[in-house]
């Protein structure tokens, strides 16, 4: 315990192996996971972070009824204050349920809600509402109530199947049995209204449903951080598969990393390292990809230390210049702004920065006074540097890009040494460190794997699935060529820039529930994406939803979908808008709309002009997997594409962000690699018929997850 620490930790730990309903298969690792999580919270290095020993309440097996869990969520976690931390951990089964409430389908992929299965849950008796689990809508309600009442830091962790959407299942077609934490694939029957527990707000929520208000108005989402065991299309697994006593793959990886770092790790790094540890425990051929979700106004929250309010020491380096229009007084600027995630609200979220001179080593104190999309205006608080010093740069705490962590390894010892030496040389010459080399593959985001004179870029420990085209390290006479490493260097720089843009999000504080028209879901600029059904000539709206993520379940017979996009300005102001497409091949394109940057006037709507006309008179873009044969060649379970909506009161240079896709991975053709005869670039998944309150800026990300239609092989 640390008497000087201002905060306390309140934890609610749930572990359920056995269930009251006899037809729910028991699990073998959830109680062990809950016990291990509680033991972690009682370690000395965790206790030392708080003013007193963590206050832990555990509900195991028959104790973990719905009534007990919700009461403990409200009463135990409700003791936390704004200085404290409330931590909710769940390990158990998850299910999907049908629902007759239309607004509850608003943020659901398949029109079904998802639920945590309590000890007394009987999903076959949902119709009477007495034996329902804790639905994602109830969790949403209780998290919002807890945050509204306490303003506490809320962290939730779920180790259950399809937990990327709080236990929703989508596409598993095979029989589900241990070691998976899922009861069945198909959704259970809908529960009655009495089966939902929304406390005293129940009548108010029902009135909102009757009035056809949107979900955010009826059930606002409370601020919290969520870590989940897997994507919504995946199963959470236990290991060893045949053992009587097991552990969850996700919880084991999570506690392994946390213990190694004694809890001194931020959420961003924790997520990365857990992702890399998963293959150590995963003894099946089924993909399991942990997820992180932050509902927050603070772009720095992912860089806070786990379970605390402490900031990490992450910094951004930015150039310092004199800027301004000709004929006007020059102003000092740093070349980082909204697009580098510097908060626009410098009053409540001030950014720490120090200006330094590479020429003289002189240090100057400064502060940000105004933020724009591409730069920030600063002022010096002590002495001002000479205008002639062109070597000035700023260190900005806790923001911006960070170097990709790259591990170099493989059985080709000579190739490994050459790659390390050459990349180290590139890094010494580079002003900006887009990547860094790490000694352990556990710590890496990417691996450069040298095997038999060929260099593959892969995810750590998944060396059999290259991410981009392999690089031949020798010529036709088997002489190693150091300059070939330059290709990998350029690939890594592009990948670092892509990752930064993919992660960048910002939303200003404004309450859309104040609108007369409650169907509006975003302000000032709304993006709407529609999926076309050729059999009925109708369309279904996909975005936005809770996580702005939509998953396509394709088949070998139909490996494509048609969609279109609308961008609407609901405000009385003009806005510059860009819609970027980020492909799986590290491409960034601004070609989805008629222009890379649109100026939308008040109440103006623009539809995607690129596309193929359909019988309903609208144009649709075809998204397909036919141009991505490596998905089948290398046995990928699926891929993701991202759409980045950037909104600003002032114009910005979006075309500088565009990048062509990297070369697609191919089944190895050694002659082509060593002679350089092939350099196909990938990432183009679209078929086009191309045709010639005051909010300052926002950036929103939307993900389309494509599940591979091909049978997964060992």
Secondary structure, 3 states (H helix, E strand, C coil): CCCCCCCCEEEEEEECCCCCCCCCCCCCCHHHHHHHHHHHHCCHHHHCCCCCCCEEEEEEHHHCCHHHHHHHHHHCHHHCCCCCEEEEEEECCEEEECCCCHHHHCCCCCCCEEEECCCCCCHHHHHHCCCCCEEHHHHHHHHHHHHHHHCCEEEEEEECCCHHHCCCCCCCCCCCCCCECECCCCCECCCCHHHCCCHHHHHHHHHHHHCCCCHHHHCCCCCEEEEECCCCCCCCEEECCCCCCCEEHHHHHHHHHHHHCCCCCEHHHHHHHHHHHHHHHCCCCCCCCCEEEEECCCCCHHHEECCCCCECCCEEEEEEEEECCCCCCCEEEECCCHHHCCCCCCCCCCCCEEEEECCCCCEEEEEEEEECCCCEEEEECCCCCCCCCCCEEEEEECCCCCCEEEEEECCCHHHHHHHHHHHHHHHHHCCCCCEEECCCHHHCCEEEEEECCEEEEEECCECCCCCCCCEECECCCCCECHHHHHHHHHHHHHHHHHHHHHHCCECCCCCHHHCCCCCCCCCCEEEEEEEEECCCCEEEEEECCCCCEEEEECCCCCCEEEEEEEEEECCCCCEEEEEEEECCCCCEECCCCCCCCEEECCCCEEECCCCEECCCCCEEEEEECCCCCHHHHCCCCEEEEEEEEEEECCCCCCHHHCECCCECCCCCCHHHHHHCCCCCECCCCEECCCCCCCCCEEEEEEEEEEECCCCCCC
